[in-house]
């Protein structure tokens, strides 16, 4: 069950990071030059926060 929970969380975080990146690019009205790096940073921050939250709630 733990694997399913973390897989669903990873999918949600991936989609959230993409949505946030697209919002940033809409704000600046152009694609960022290093968009992969920005995406990875957003995803890393969300992953650390999300997985820490799940662990602290003892859901997994």
Secondary structure, 3 states (H helix, E strand, C coil): CHHHHHHHHHHHHHHHHHHHHHHHHHHHCCCCCCHHHHHHHHHHHHHHHHHHHHHHCCCC
